[in-house]
Amino acid sequence: MVMQEKRPGESIDSVLRKFKRKMKSEGILQELKKREYYEKPSEEKKRLAKAAKRRTVQQQRADEL
């Protein structure tokens, strides 16, 4: 669980910014979006294969330059 304590004299905006940064670094929101709907194992494999293919194509394009 992510916690961010407010120090004396610290603004709410800065505390909220730090809290959001911690949540992003831990991947909480990404995990929440991923688990919003059930994904069948076959669909997950297709999604992961598509992402891997996209990464290899991008890497090949970067190597050509």
C-alpha positions as CSV (number, residue, x, y, z in Angstrom):
1,M,0.0,0.0,0.0
2,V,1.3,3.4,-1.0
3,M,1.5,6.0,1.7
4,Q,2.7,9.6,1.6
5,E,2.9,11.6,4.8
6,K,2.4,15.3,4.8
7,R,5.2,17.2,6.5
8,P,4.6,20.5,8.3
9,G,4.6,23.4,5.9
10,E,4.3,21.1,2.8
11,S,1.5,21.9,0.4
12,I,-1.2,19.4,-0.5
13,D,-0.3,19.7,-4.2
14,S,3.3,18.5,-3.6
15,V,2.1,15.6,-1.4
16,L,-0.4,14.6,-4.1
17,R,2.3,14.8,-6.8
18,K,4.6,12.6,-4.7
19,F,1.8,10.1,-4.1
20,K,0.9,9.9,-7.8
21,R,4.6,9.4,-8.6
22,K,4.9,6.5,-6.1
23,M,1.7,4.9,-7.5
24,K,3.0,5.1,-11.0
25,S,6.4,3.6,-10.1
26,E,4.8,0.7,-8.3
27,G,2.4,0.1,-11.3
28,I,-0.8,0.1,-9.2
29,L,-2.9,1.9,-11.8
30,Q,-1.6,-0.2,-14.6
31,E,-2.4,-3.3,-12.7
32,L,-5.9,-2.0,-11.9
33,K,-6.6,-1.3,-15.5
34,K,-5.3,-4.7,-16.5
35,R,-7.6,-6.5,-14.0
36,E,-10.7,-4.4,-14.8
37,Y,-11.9,-7.1,-17.2
38,Y,-11.2,-10.8,-17.3
39,E,-8.8,-11.7,-20.1
40,K,-8.8,-15.3,-21.4
41,P,-5.4,-17.0,-21.5
42,S,-5.5,-17.2,-25.3
43,E,-6.2,-13.5,-25.5
44,E,-3.3,-12.8,-23.1
45,K,-0.9,-14.8,-25.3
46,K,-2.0,-13.0,-28.4
47,R,-1.6,-9.6,-26.7
48,L,1.9,-10.5,-25.4
49,A,3.0,-11.9,-28.8
50,K,1.8,-8.7,-30.5
51,A,3.7,-6.6,-28.0
52,A,6.9,-8.7,-28.6
53,K,6.5,-8.3,-32.3
54,R,6.1,-4.6,-32.0
55,R,9.3,-4.4,-29.8
56,T,11.4,-6.4,-32.3
57,V,10.2,-4.2,-35.2
58,Q,11.0,-1.0,-33.3
59,Q,14.4,-2.4,-32.4
60,Q,15.1,-3.3,-36.0
61,R,14.1,0.2,-37.1
62,A,16.4,1.7,-34.5
63,D,19.3,-0.5,-35.6
64,E,18.9,0.6,-39.2
65,L,19.4,4.2,-38.3
